[in-house]
């Protein structure tokens, strides 16, 4: 027996275009989540943070910048083709 009663879909969900946009931006979202994980690990390590922890944060920052730059370039090409 289902105890959660949900109304029938009313069309307020994401459109196909919204889902395609999320799919296109997913590598950036994933890179940002990895950066957040690295920053949390660094902060929680406190004074015991090692060089490896700092390197992990820097690597994650570079990944976010690289993926963001690639996404921007891809979008510029797509806009130029349209």
C-alpha positions in Angstrom: 0.0 0.0 0.0 1.3 3.4 -1.0 1.1 5.9 1.9 2.5 8.8 -0.2 -0.2 10.4 -2.2 1.1 12.5 -5.0 -1.0 14.5 -7.4 -0.9 13.5 -11.1 1.8 15.3 -13.1 0.7 18.8 -14.0 3.4 19.6 -16.5 5.4 21.7 -14.0 8.5 19.4 -14.2 11.6 20.2 -16.2 11.2 20.4 -19.9 13.3 18.3 -22.4 15.4 21.5 -23.0 16.0 21.9 -19.2 17.1 18.3 -18.9 19.4 18.6 -21.9 21.0 21.7 -20.3 21.6 19.9 -17.1 23.1 17.0 -19.0 25.4 19.4 -20.9 26.5 21.1 -17.6 26.9 17.8 -15.7 30.8 17.7 -16.0 31.0 21.1 -14.4 28.6 20.2 -11.6 30.7 17.0 -11.0 33.9 19.0 -10.9 32.4 21.5 -8.5 31.3 18.7 -6.2 34.8 17.2 -6.2 36.1 20.7 -5.3 33.7 20.9 -2.4 34.7 17.5 -1.2 38.4 18.5 -1.3 37.7 21.7 0.5 35.7 20.0 3.2 38.5 17.4 3.7 41.1 20.2 3.9 39.0 22.2 6.4 38.2 19.3 8.6 41.9 18.2 8.7 42.6 21.6 10.4 46.3 22.0 11.4 46.9 18.4 10.4 46.2 19.2 6.7 49.0 17.7 4.6 50.6 18.8 1.3 48.5 16.1 -0.3 45.3 17.8 1.0 46.3 21.2 -0.4 47.3 19.6 -3.7 43.9 17.9 -4.0 42.2 21.3 -3.5 44.4 22.9 -6.2 43.8 20.0 -8.6 40.1 20.3 -8.1 40.2 24.0 -8.6 42.0 23.6 -11.9 39.5 21.0 -13.0 36.6 23.3 -12.4 38.3 26.1 -14.4 39.2 23.7 -17.2 35.7 22.2 -17.5 34.1 25.7 -17.2 36.3 27.0 -20.0 35.5 24.0 -22.2 31.8 24.4 -21.5 32.0 28.1 -22.4 33.9 27.4 -25.6 31.4 24.7 -26.6 28.5 27.1 -25.9 30.2 29.9 -28.0 30.6 27.4 -30.9 27.0 26.4 -30.6 25.9 30.0 -30.5 28.0 30.8 -33.5 26.6 28.0 -35.5 23.0 29.0 -34.7 
